[in-house]
Amino acid sequence: MVLLLVLVLGYIGYLAIALGPDAVTLSPADWLRGERRTVEPAALRGAPLRTAQGGADRVYLLTTQSEHIVPLWLGLRRGARQPRHLLHVDLWAFAGASAEPAWRKRLRTFEDRGLLTFELLGVDGKTLWLFVREPIGVAVGDGSVVADGARLEAANPSLAGKRVDQTGYVAFGVQGLQLTLNDATQWVVDGATLAAQPREAAPRRAEGIVVPAYDGSYASQFQMRGLPIGAMWLGVLTDEEAKTLQAEPVVPGAKPGERRGAAADFYERQHVPGDLTVQPRAYRLWSAKVARVSAAPRGWSKDLPDNWGKRDAFSNYALLPEAPAFLRAGLLGDGRSKRPFWFREPDSVLILHHDKVGGAGRLRLTRVSGPAGRVVWDAALPLADLEAAMYGERTVVFVGTEPNPAHDPRSEVSRETHEKLVVIDVRSGTVATFDLTAESVREVDPAAPRAVTPR
């Protein structure tokens, strides 16, 4: 008994020396397994995707997660003390109405940390295609794997041994999953049957095809200048921009009373609200009348053919009196289209803005209705920057980041910024948040649901 106690104490002392400060973090599960496991926070790979084609409104995220395994016991076989590094690839599904996780599926685990591309490709009917070192298809309803490289070749023997599982050779578009083989031929795979046919013979199937959201890096990529509404325009302007647009365009160097010429026509055509470059200034909501007029030069004879096309002429700028000023603001859009989101009952837009400038600033979202600019609701978002904004009739879903004030650089599981999924109800302005960085390191079954933090 004494000898056993000495051996145990000696081994604990050995672990304290070998593992250093990490020895005190060993859990009972570590001791039972005979190894110390450290799981790092999940990292989002590629853009998210939102669709209801599985029977429910879902948001899908693909993540990779590193796990480090250090054996605790002194093994007798050679190499038993060698640490192992695993890379887990998980697909998450969240409710688009609440940010609640529906399920999490572990698709692959690799014993390396190769910096390869992992991404959601798109949805074809009820099959979600991904690129995880090979094309993988899963059912959008429950995440079960319905296709991979082996199954594709079994369904299409002509593809066997010819796939090029590299970025650029596995793609997704309006025809569905597209594969370029090593003989440079291109094939399209049907998501329902897995049957492949030459791309030139495959139909274009816009129906049932859903692509991932726009993959951005900054909030400004989702802020738009304005929205055309029939013969009206609604948009954001700084006081300086509004003053310039309300005045007649000025030709540099023109003398008083000088006859207007081509230069004046050029500056008049440019005298419109241009694309938004967000500045650290206050913006207000303005309206204007918009008329489509001939782009022909001034004085162009009506007897000559008018092949100059049309241009927009803005006039009657008016400030929406009830709308407040917004800091670093723009109309919210999805980043891919130039048209901002528009909602009914009441007719309104969403203004994405900041509560303050600098690193401590956070995003806010305000719903504003016309015609006077009444604020329907104003909500704080737990985000400093955006990576995706996904439209829904009842909710808008954001994926973005927020700095972590409790970051500990000595911790393997601490991160300077946290990746978050945020859902905001368009009618009420209520916000629900899922902290992917924090929740992904909890020691629970990857298939089990996670808690959602309401705000």
N, C-alpha and C positions, 0 to 999 in steps of 0.2 A: 504493500500500500504506500509506504514512504517513497519507494523507488518510483512508483507511478506518479505520485504527486510531484516529485522532483522533475520527472520528465515533462509533465504538463506545464509546470511553472517555467521550466527551461525553454519549452517550445513557445510559450506566450512571450517570453523575453526575446526569443529569436524573431517572432513576428513583429514585435515592437521596434526592433532594430531594422528589419527588412522593409517594413511598410511605413515606418516613420509615423507622422501624425495621422495617417490614414488608418492605423491600427485601431484607434478608438472609435472609428465609424463602423466597424464590423457589426453586422446584425446577427441575431440568432439564426436567420436563414442562411447567412454566409457560412457560419460555422457548420451547419448541417450539410450544406452542399459541398463544403470543403474548398470553397473558392470565393473570392471577393468579386462581385459584379457591380460595375458602375455604368449606368445608362445615361448618356447625355441627352439633352433636350432634342426633340424632333426638329428637323430643318425642312421648311417647305421647299418642294422642288417643282418648278414650273408654275404656271398660272392655274387658279381654281376654275371650276366649271359648275354652272347651275342649270338644272333641268328638272322637269316634272315627268319625264317620259318613263320613269319606273313606277308611276302610280302615285307619287308624292313629290312635293317640292323639295329638292335636295341640293345641297352644295357639297361638292367633292373636292378634297384636298389630298395631294400625294406628298408623303414625307419620307425622309431617310433619317435613321437614328443609329448612332454608334453605341456599341456596348463593348466594354473592356472587361475581360475575365482574367483574374490573377489567382492561380491555385494557392491554397493555404498549406496543404499537407505536403510533406517531403515525399515525393514519389520515387519509386525504385526504378521505374523504366526511364530510359533516356528521353529527355525532352519534356518530362512531366512537369517541370517547373516553368515551362515557357508560357508567357501570357498569350491570350488569344484576343483578336479584334474582330467583332462582328458588325455587319452593316445590315440593319433591318429596313425593309421597304414596306410601308403601310399605306393603305387607302382608307381615308376617313369619309364618312357621310354625315352631314349635319342637316337638321330641319331648317329649311329656308325661312320659316316663320318665327323661329325662336332661338336659333343658335344651339339647340340641344343636339348632342351627338346621337345619331341613330345607330351607327355601328362603326367598328374599326377592324379592318382585315389585314393580316400580315401576308403580303403577297410573296415575298422572297426574303431570304437571309443569306448574305454573302460573307465569306471569311476573308474579306479585304475591305479597303476603304477607297477603291478606285474612283477617281473623279470623272465619272461618266455621266451622261445625260439620263435623267429620269424625269418623265413628264407625262401629264395627261394629254392625249392627242385629240379626243373628241368622242361624241356619242353618235352611233348609227342605230336608230331604232331603240332597242333596249339593251344594246351592248356598248359599254364604255371601253374604248381602246386606250391603252397606255403603252409607253415605251420604257421598259425596265430591262435593259440590256438585250431585249428581244420584244417583239410585239406581244402584248398580253391583252386579252379581252375578258371583261368581267360583266356580270349582270348588274344593271343599275339598281335593281331592287334590293339585292342582298349582298353584293360584292363577291359572289361565288365565281371562280375562274371558269370561263367557258371556252377559252382559246389561248394557246401559246404557240411557240414555234413548232413543237412536235405535232400538235393537233392541226395546225395549218398545213403542214406537209403531209399529214395523213389524209386530210381532205382534198389535197391538191398535190398528187405525186410529182407533177411536173415542176413544182417549186423546190423539191428536195435537194438539199446541198447547194442551192443557188442564192439563198437569202443573204443580204448584206445588212447585218444588224448594227448599223452605224448611223450617226446623225446625218441627215440629208437623204438617206436611202429608205427610211421609214417615215411616212408623212400621213397627213389627214387633210381632206378637203371636202368639197361638195359631193364628191363621188363616194366618200367613205375612206377606209384605210387604203393607203397606196404603198406598194412595195416596189422598189427598184432592185432587180436581180443582178447578179454579177456579170450577166451578158448584156446589161444596159436596158433590157426590156422592162416595161412598167406594167404592174398588175393592180387591180382593185379587188378587195375582198369584201364580200357581202357580210354585214354584221349578223344576220339571222342564220344563214346557211354555211358560212365560212367558205363558200365557193369563190374562186378567183377567176377573173377574166381579164383579157388585155384592156389597158386603160382606154384606148381609143374606141373600144366597143362598149365600154361600160356606160350606163346612163348617168346623167347628172341628177342627183336626188336631193334637192334642197330640203324636201320634207323629211323630217326625222333626223336631220343632220344638225348637231349642236357642237360648236367649237368652244374652247376655253375662253375665259374672260381676257380682256386686254391686260397684259403683264406690265405694270408700271413700276416706277421707283419713287416718284414724288407726288405729293398731293396736287401740285399745279398741273399735272398731266390729265387730271379729271375735272379741271375748272375751265368753263367755257365763257366766252364774252357775252353772248346773247342768244336770243331765240326769236326767229321770225314767226309771227302769228298773223297770217293773212296779210293785210295791208299795214300791220303794225310790227314794231320791233320792241323787245323787252330785254334789257341787259344791264351790266354793271359798268360804271364809269367812275373815275376819280373826279374831283372837282376841276382839276386842270384839264383833263380830257374833255369833260362836258363843256367847259368854256371855249375850248378850241373848236369843237364840233358845232357849237351854236353860232360861231362867227363865220363870216365869209372866208373861203380859203385864200391864203396869201401866197402870191408868187414871189419868191426871193428875188430882190433886185428890181422889181417892177416899179416904175415911176407913177405917181398919182395921175389918174386920168388916162393912163396908157391903154391903148386898144387891147382887148383880151385876145389871145391867140392860142396856139397849140399848148404852150406851157400852162396857161390858165385852165384849159380843158383837162390836161393831165392831173393837175392838183385838185380839180373839182371831182374827178373820178376817184381819187384817193381820199377824198374828204368823207370817209365813212368809218364807223367803228371797226378797227382791224382785229386780228386775232389777239387774244388776251396774253399778255406777258405779266404775270402777277408780281406786283411791287409791294413792299412793306408800307402800304398806305391804306387809307380808308376809301372804301368804294360805296357808292349809293346806287339804288335801282332807278333806271331811267326808261322812259318809253319814247318812241319816235314814230312818225309816219314814214312809210316806205312806198315809193312809187317806182315802177319799172319804166324806164325811159330809154330812148334810143341812145346807143353809144357812138353815134356818128359825130364828127367834128362840128363845132359851133358854126352855124350858117350853112350847113349841108342842104343843098337844094332838094325840095320835095319832088322835083322832076327826075332826080337821079335815083337809081336803085339803092335801097338802104340795106346793105349786107353787113352792117357793123354790129348787129346783135343788140342785146339789151344790157342795161346796168341798173343798179339800185341807186336811187336818189333819196337821201334822208332829209327830213325836215321836222319842224315842230317838236323839238326835244322838250320833254317835261319830266320833272322829278316826281317820283311816286311819293306823295307827302307823308304817308304813314310808315314807310319803310325806314328802319334805322340805318346807320352806317355800319359797314362790315369790314373788318380788317383782313387784308390779303385775301380777297374774296373772288368767287366766280360761281357761275351756275354749274350745278353738278351734272356730269355726264359720265359715260362709261369708258372714256379714254380712246375708244376706237372710232366712234361716230362723232361728227362735229355738232350734232344736235343734242342739246341738254335734255334731261328727263323732264317730263311734263305730266302733271297729275290733275284729275278732275275731282269735283265735289269737295271743296271748291277748286276752280281752275287755279293752278299754282305751280311754282318752280321751287327747287331746293337750292339754297345758297350754301356752298361749302366755304367756310372761312376759318380764321384763327382767333383764339382768345387773346394772344399776345405774340409779339415777335421774339425771336431768340430761341435757344434750346429748351426753355421751359414752356414754350407755347404748345397748345394742343388744338386739335380741330374741333369745330362746332358745325352743326348742321341746322339750318333754319328753313322752315316752310313758309313761303310768302305768297299770298293770294292777291289777285287784282280786284278792281282796277287801281285801288289806292295804295297797295303795298302792305296790307295788314299781315302781321305776323300770326300765323296759325299756331306754331310752336317753335321752341328753340331748344336744342339738345346738345349737351357736351358729349363728345366722343372720346373714348380712352385711347386715342391714337395721335401720333405726331406726324406720321406719313402714311400714304396709301400705296398699295400694290395692285388692288383690284376694287372695282365698284360694279355690282351686279344688280340690274333692275328687276323689280317685281311689282305687280299691281298693288300689293299690300305692304311689301317690305322692300327695303334696299339692304343689300348685304355688302359689307366691306371686309377686305383683308388688308391688314396693315401692321405697323409696328409702333411701339411705345417704349421710350427709354425706361430702364429698370433702376430706380433710385437705390435699391438694396443690393446692387451688383457687388459680388465678392470675387475679385480676380483670382483668388486662391482656390476657388471652388470649381470642380469639373462640371458641375451642373448649373452654374450661374451664368447668365448672359447679360450683356450690356443693354440689349433691347429684347423685348418680348413680342413674338408674333401672335396676333390676335384676330379672331373672327368676330365681327360686330354686326348685329342685325338691328335695324331701326324700323319701327312700325310707322308707316307713312301717315296713318290717320291720327295716332295719338302722340307720336314722338318718343315713345318709350324705347329704351335701348337694352339689349341683352348682349353679353360678352362671353366668349370662350377664350381663355388664355392657353393657346396651344403650347407655348414654351413651358409653362409651369405644369400643366396637366399631363403632358406627355412623359414626364419622369416619375409619375406616381407608380408605385409597385402594385399594379393591378393587372388583371387579365387584359391583353390588348383588345379583346372583343367586347369587354364590358363597357357600359356607358360611363361618361365622365360628367362631373358636375358643371353647371353653367352658373356664372356669376351675374345676376341681374344688376342693372344700374338704373 
